[in-house]
Amino acid sequence: MSDVICSAKGCRADAVWVLAWNNPKIHTPERRKTWLACEEHREHLSQFLGVRGFLKDVVLLREWESESPERAE
């Protein structure tokens, strides 16, 4: 799926990971927003969300897509 690219600023690499997150100040607990990450940026984006307490899950893109079609945003 080459049209799915990393969410890191300026990165055009294919995404491999889904970082599911929410901001508890503005989202309901069950709401999941998603960022996509290539291998190179997965850790950086995870840390960015993690230090803010936003990161909920990190899943391989292919697993995320196969789990539930309505999950993709």
A tleap script that builds the chain and sets N, CA, C and O, in Angstrom:
source leaprc.protein.ff14SB
mol = sequence {
  NMET SER ASP VAL ILE CYS SER ALA LYS GLY
  CYS ARG ALA ASP ALA VAL TRP VAL LEU ALA
  TRP ASN ASN PRO LYS ILE HIE THR PRO GLU
  ARG ARG LYS THR TRP LEU ALA CYS GLU GLU
  HIE ARG GLU HIE LEU SER GLN PHE LEU GLY
  VAL ARG GLY PHE LEU LYS ASP VAL VAL LEU
  LEU ARG GLU TRP GLU SER GLU SER PRO GLU
  ARG ALA CGLU
}
set mol.1.N position { 0.851 -1.183 0.000 }
set mol.1.CA position { 0.000 0.000 0.000 }
set mol.1.C position { 0.898 1.247 0.000 }
set mol.1.O position { 1.109 1.857 1.048 }
set mol.2.N position { 1.410 1.615 -1.143 }
set mol.2.CA position { 2.407 2.667 -1.241 }
set mol.2.C position { 1.835 4.077 -1.099 }
set mol.2.O position { 2.611 5.025 -0.977 }
set mol.3.N position { 0.521 4.256 -1.109 }
set mol.3.CA position { -0.045 5.590 -0.976 }
set mol.3.C position { -0.269 5.988 0.487 }
set mol.3.O position { -0.793 7.067 0.762 }
set mol.4.N position { 0.121 5.130 1.416 }
set mol.4.CA position { -0.005 5.429 2.843 }
set mol.4.C position { 1.376 5.826 3.331 }
set mol.4.O position { 2.283 4.998 3.411 }
set mol.5.N position { 1.528 7.121 3.661 }
set mol.5.CA position { 2.862 7.623 4.008 }
set mol.5.C position { 2.959 8.011 5.477 }
set mol.5.O position { 1.951 8.225 6.150 }
set mol.6.N position { 4.164 8.095 5.943 }
set mol.6.CA position { 4.494 8.443 7.322 }
set mol.6.C position { 3.975 9.841 7.668 }
set mol.6.O position { 3.990 10.746 6.835 }
set mol.7.N position { 3.518 9.997 8.903 }
set mol.7.CA position { 3.002 11.287 9.379 }
set mol.7.C position { 4.092 12.252 9.845 }
set mol.7.O position { 3.796 13.412 10.130 }
set mol.8.N position { 5.342 11.799 9.929 }
set mol.8.CA position { 6.433 12.682 10.363 }
set mol.8.C position { 6.607 13.814 9.354 }
set mol.8.O position { 6.532 13.606 8.143 }
set mol.9.N position { 6.839 15.001 9.874 }
set mol.9.CA position { 6.972 16.184 9.026 }
set mol.9.C position { 8.050 15.981 7.964 }
set mol.9.O position { 9.200 15.671 8.276 }
set mol.10.N position { 7.657 16.161 6.708 }
set mol.10.CA position { 8.588 16.078 5.599 }
set mol.10.C position { 8.918 14.675 5.123 }
set mol.10.O position { 9.604 14.518 4.113 }
set mol.11.N position { 8.448 13.655 5.823 }
set mol.11.CA position { 8.758 12.276 5.443 }
set mol.11.C position { 7.782 11.814 4.368 }
set mol.11.O position { 6.580 12.065 4.463 }
set mol.12.N position { 8.299 11.145 3.356 }
set mol.12.CA position { 7.465 10.619 2.276 }
set mol.12.C position { 7.568 9.102 2.201 }
set mol.12.O position { 7.136 8.503 1.216 }
set mol.13.N position { 8.136 8.470 3.232 }
set mol.13.CA position { 8.316 7.020 3.240 }
set mol.13.C position { 6.981 6.306 3.477 }
set mol.13.O position { 6.059 6.864 4.073 }
set mol.14.N position { 6.901 5.079 3.005 }
set mol.14.CA position { 5.716 4.263 3.236 }
set mol.14.C position { 5.532 4.015 4.726 }
set mol.14.O position { 6.498 3.750 5.442 }
set mol.15.N position { 4.311 4.101 5.181 }
set mol.15.CA position { 3.988 3.818 6.581 }
set mol.15.C position { 3.970 2.317 6.809 }
set mol.15.O position { 3.540 1.542 5.954 }
set mol.16.N position { 4.449 1.924 7.993 }
set mol.16.CA position { 4.471 0.529 8.402 }
set mol.16.C position { 3.690 0.365 9.709 }
set mol.16.O position { 3.157 -0.711 9.984 }
set mol.17.N position { 3.623 1.412 10.500 }
set mol.17.CA position { 3.031 1.391 11.835 }
set mol.17.C position { 1.853 2.347 11.944 }
set mol.17.O position { 1.806 3.376 11.270 }
set mol.18.N position { 0.903 1.992 12.803 }
set mol.18.CA position { -0.189 2.881 13.188 }
set mol.18.C position { 0.001 3.204 14.658 }
set mol.18.O position { 0.118 2.301 15.486 }
set mol.19.N position { 0.033 4.484 14.984 }
set mol.19.CA position { 0.101 4.936 16.369 }
set mol.19.C position { -1.277 5.470 16.728 }
set mol.19.O position { -1.698 6.517 16.236 }
set mol.20.N position { -1.965 4.747 17.581 }
set mol.20.CA position { -3.313 5.140 17.995 }
set mol.20.C position { -3.189 5.986 19.253 }
set mol.20.O position { -2.477 5.623 20.190 }
set mol.21.N position { -3.888 7.116 19.267 }
set mol.21.CA position { -3.754 8.038 20.393 }
set mol.21.C position { -5.056 8.777 20.616 }
set mol.21.O position { -5.963 8.748 19.784 }
set mol.22.N position { -5.128 9.437 21.751 }
set mol.22.CA position { -6.190 10.408 21.986 }
set mol.22.C position { -5.725 11.418 23.022 }
set mol.22.O position { -4.875 11.132 23.865 }
set mol.23.N position { -6.299 12.590 22.936 }
set mol.23.CA position { -6.028 13.658 23.901 }
set mol.23.C position { -7.213 13.661 24.866 }
set mol.23.O position { -8.312 14.065 24.488 }
set mol.24.N position { -7.004 13.215 26.107 }
set mol.24.CA position { -8.128 13.090 27.036 }
set mol.24.C position { -8.813 14.416 27.369 }
set mol.24.O position { -9.932 14.420 27.881 }
set mol.25.N position { -8.161 15.523 27.088 }
set mol.25.CA position { -8.797 16.824 27.346 }
set mol.25.C position { -9.864 17.162 26.304 }
set mol.25.O position { -10.766 17.956 26.571 }
set mol.26.N position { -9.759 16.556 25.110 }
set mol.26.CA position { -10.721 16.900 24.059 }
set mol.26.C position { -11.428 15.702 23.431 }
set mol.26.O position { -12.407 15.884 22.708 }
set mol.27.N position { -10.952 14.471 23.691 }
set mol.27.CA position { -11.553 13.281 23.094 }
set mol.27.C position { -12.184 12.402 24.163 }
set mol.27.O position { -11.714 12.359 25.300 }
set mol.28.N position { -13.246 11.702 23.795 }
set mol.28.CA position { -13.825 10.708 24.691 }
set mol.28.C position { -12.823 9.558 24.843 }
set mol.28.O position { -12.000 9.348 23.952 }
set mol.29.N position { -12.875 8.812 25.946 }
set mol.29.CA position { -11.879 7.755 26.190 }
set mol.29.C position { -11.768 6.706 25.092 }
set mol.29.O position { -10.678 6.187 24.852 }
set mol.30.N position { -12.870 6.382 24.419 }
set mol.30.CA position { -12.822 5.342 23.389 }
set mol.30.C position { -12.349 5.855 22.028 }
set mol.30.O position { -12.036 5.053 21.149 }
set mol.31.N position { -12.293 7.158 21.840 }
set mol.31.CA position { -11.873 7.756 20.557 }
set mol.31.C position { -10.408 7.472 20.297 }
set mol.31.O position { -9.575 7.597 21.196 }
set mol.32.N position { -10.093 7.092 19.077 }
set mol.32.CA position { -8.708 6.882 18.675 }
set mol.32.C position { -8.413 7.662 17.410 }
set mol.32.O position { -9.019 7.433 16.363 }
set mol.33.N position { -7.486 8.575 17.520 }
set mol.33.CA position { -6.922 9.263 16.369 }
set mol.33.C position { -5.720 8.424 15.945 }
set mol.33.O position { -5.211 7.633 16.739 }
set mol.34.N position { -5.262 8.585 14.707 }
set mol.34.CA position { -4.125 7.790 14.267 }
set mol.34.C position { -3.086 8.642 13.553 }
set mol.34.O position { -3.401 9.564 12.800 }
set mol.35.N position { -1.856 8.298 13.821 }
set mol.35.CA position { -0.720 8.764 13.044 }
set mol.35.C position { -0.115 7.534 12.421 }
set mol.35.O position { -0.184 6.444 12.989 }
set mol.36.N position { 0.480 7.699 11.252 }
set mol.36.CA position { 1.170 6.614 10.577 }
set mol.36.C position { 2.666 6.863 10.667 }
set mol.36.O position { 3.116 8.009 10.660 }
set mol.37.N position { 3.437 5.780 10.751 }
set mol.37.CA position { 4.884 5.938 10.889 }
set mol.37.C position { 5.633 4.918 10.047 }
set mol.37.O position { 5.222 3.765 9.918 }
set mol.38.N position { 6.744 5.375 9.476 }
set mol.38.CA position { 7.675 4.462 8.818 }
set mol.38.C position { 8.565 3.875 9.922 }
set mol.38.O position { 8.475 4.284 11.080 }
set mol.39.N position { 9.408 2.929 9.562 }
set mol.39.CA position { 10.307 2.327 10.560 }
set mol.39.C position { 11.178 3.390 11.232 }
set mol.39.O position { 11.373 3.362 12.447 }
set mol.40.N position { 11.698 4.322 10.436 }
set mol.40.CA position { 12.622 5.334 10.961 }
set mol.40.C position { 11.973 6.255 11.984 }
set mol.40.O position { 12.637 6.662 12.938 }
set mol.41.N position { 10.708 6.595 11.819 }
set mol.41.CA position { 10.064 7.585 12.692 }
set mol.41.C position { 9.142 7.009 13.767 }
set mol.41.O position { 8.589 7.767 14.564 }
set mol.42.N position { 8.967 5.689 13.809 }
set mol.42.CA position { 8.061 5.087 14.788 }
set mol.42.C position { 8.424 5.473 16.219 }
set mol.42.O position { 7.557 5.890 16.987 }
set mol.43.N position { 9.668 5.340 16.573 }
set mol.43.CA position { 10.085 5.634 17.952 }
set mol.43.C position { 9.929 7.116 18.285 }
set mol.43.O position { 9.436 7.458 19.360 }
set mol.44.N position { 10.334 7.978 17.394 }
set mol.44.CA position { 10.231 9.428 17.631 }
set mol.44.C position { 8.772 9.864 17.819 }
set mol.44.O position { 8.452 10.589 18.762 }
set mol.45.N position { 7.897 9.420 16.921 }
set mol.45.CA position { 6.491 9.797 17.036 }
set mol.45.C position { 5.849 9.175 18.279 }
set mol.45.O position { 5.013 9.803 18.929 }
set mol.46.N position { 6.240 7.944 18.605 }
set mol.46.CA position { 5.728 7.289 19.821 }
set mol.46.C position { 6.136 8.058 21.065 }
set mol.46.O position { 5.329 8.252 21.974 }
set mol.47.N position { 7.385 8.494 21.107 }
set mol.47.CA position { 7.863 9.273 22.265 }
set mol.47.C position { 7.135 10.605 22.368 }
set mol.47.O position { 6.768 11.029 23.464 }
set mol.48.N position { 6.926 11.265 21.242 }
set mol.48.CA position { 6.224 12.549 21.235 }
set mol.48.C position { 4.844 12.405 21.858 }
set mol.48.O position { 4.459 13.199 22.717 }
set mol.49.N position { 4.096 11.390 21.425 }
set mol.49.CA position { 2.754 11.156 21.964 }
set mol.49.C position { 2.819 10.630 23.396 }
set mol.49.O position { 1.988 10.989 24.230 }
set mol.50.N position { 3.798 9.785 23.677 }
set mol.50.CA position { 3.918 9.160 24.994 }
set mol.50.C position { 4.188 10.146 26.123 }
set mol.50.O position { 3.598 10.026 27.197 }
set mol.51.N position { 5.061 11.110 25.900 }
set mol.51.CA position { 5.380 12.062 26.973 }
set mol.51.C position { 4.183 12.948 27.302 }
set mol.51.O position { 4.121 13.527 28.387 }
set mol.52.N position { 3.256 13.057 26.399 }
set mol.52.CA position { 2.039 13.842 26.632 }
set mol.52.C position { 0.899 12.995 27.204 }
set mol.52.O position { -0.167 13.510 27.542 }
set mol.53.N position { 1.145 11.686 27.305 }
set mol.53.CA position { 0.123 10.776 27.807 }
set mol.53.C position { -0.962 10.464 26.790 }
set mol.53.O position { -2.048 10.018 27.161 }
set mol.54.N position { -0.681 10.692 25.511 }
set mol.54.CA position { -1.674 10.502 24.456 }
set mol.54.C position { -1.620 9.113 23.818 }
set mol.54.O position { -2.646 8.618 23.350 }
set mol.55.N position { -0.457 8.478 23.790 }
set mol.55.CA position { -0.276 7.224 23.065 }
set mol.55.C position { -1.052 6.090 23.723 }
set mol.55.O position { -0.924 5.856 24.925 }
set mol.56.N position { -1.854 5.392 22.932 }
set mol.56.CA position { -2.661 4.278 23.429 }
set mol.56.C position { -2.192 2.937 22.891 }
set mol.56.O position { -2.275 1.931 23.596 }
set mol.57.N position { -1.694 2.898 21.641 }
set mol.57.CA position { -1.308 1.631 21.039 }
set mol.57.C position { -0.421 1.877 19.831 }
set mol.57.O position { -0.550 2.896 19.152 }
set mol.58.N position { 0.486 0.933 19.565 }
set mol.58.CA position { 1.311 0.949 18.356 }
set mol.58.C position { 1.136 -0.419 17.704 }
set mol.58.O position { 1.449 -1.449 18.301 }
set mol.59.N position { 0.635 -0.415 16.477 }
set mol.59.CA position { 0.265 -1.653 15.787 }
set mol.59.C position { 0.799 -1.604 14.364 }
set mol.59.O position { 0.806 -0.548 13.730 }
set mol.60.N position { 1.243 -2.744 13.869 }
set mol.60.CA position { 1.625 -2.805 12.458 }
set mol.60.C position { 0.433 -2.430 11.596 }
set mol.60.O position { -0.693 -2.837 11.882 }
set mol.61.N position { 0.667 -1.665 10.553 }
set mol.61.CA position { -0.400 -1.199 9.671 }
set mol.61.C position { -1.225 -2.358 9.121 }
set mol.61.O position { -2.453 -2.283 9.089 }
set mol.62.N position { -0.569 -3.418 8.692 }
set mol.62.CA position { -1.310 -4.549 8.114 }
set mol.62.C position { -2.219 -5.209 9.147 }
set mol.62.O position { -3.293 -5.697 8.798 }
set mol.63.N position { -1.803 -5.229 10.416 }
set mol.63.CA position { -2.653 -5.789 11.473 }
set mol.63.C position { -3.824 -4.862 11.772 }
set mol.63.O position { -4.948 -5.324 11.964 }
set mol.64.N position { -3.566 -3.559 11.812 }
set mol.64.CA position { -4.618 -2.567 12.060 }
set mol.64.C position { -5.711 -2.678 11.008 }
set mol.64.O position { -6.900 -2.671 11.327 }
set mol.65.N position { -5.293 -2.781 9.749 }
set mol.65.CA position { -6.249 -2.872 8.640 }
set mol.65.C position { -7.041 -4.176 8.680 }
set mol.65.O position { -8.218 -4.195 8.320 }
set mol.66.N position { -6.414 -5.248 9.108 }
set mol.66.CA position { -7.098 -6.541 9.110 }
set mol.66.C position { -8.005 -6.730 10.331 }
set mol.66.O position { -8.919 -7.553 10.291 }
set mol.67.N position { -7.767 -5.982 11.414 }
set mol.67.CA position { -8.569 -6.117 12.630 }
set mol.67.C position { -10.001 -5.670 12.438 }
set mol.67.O position { -10.930 -6.385 12.812 }
set mol.68.N position { -10.192 -4.485 11.853 }
set mol.68.CA position { -11.537 -3.957 11.732 }
set mol.68.C position { -11.566 -2.861 10.688 }
set mol.68.O position { -10.861 -1.861 10.823 }
set mol.69.N position { -12.375 -3.031 9.641 }
set mol.69.CA position { -12.432 -2.019 8.581 }
set mol.69.C position { -12.878 -0.640 9.052 }
set mol.69.O position { -12.458 0.363 8.475 }
set mol.70.N position { -13.714 -0.560 10.076 }
set mol.70.CA position { -14.183 0.753 10.526 }
set mol.70.C position { -13.167 1.489 11.396 }
set mol.70.O position { -13.392 2.651 11.733 }
set mol.71.N position { -12.057 0.849 11.772 }
set mol.71.CA position { -11.044 1.504 12.587 }
set mol.71.C position { -10.270 2.568 11.827 }
set mol.71.O position { -9.855 3.569 12.411 }
set mol.72.N position { -10.076 2.366 10.557 }
set mol.72.CA position { -9.278 3.319 9.776 }
set mol.72.C position { -9.969 4.660 9.711 }
set mol.72.O position { -11.164 4.747 9.427 }
set mol.73.N position { -9.201 5.713 9.977 }
set mol.73.CA position { -9.746 7.084 9.912 }
set mol.73.C position { -9.157 7.795 8.725 }
set mol.73.O position { -9.477 8.958 8.481 }
savepdb mol mol.pdb
quit
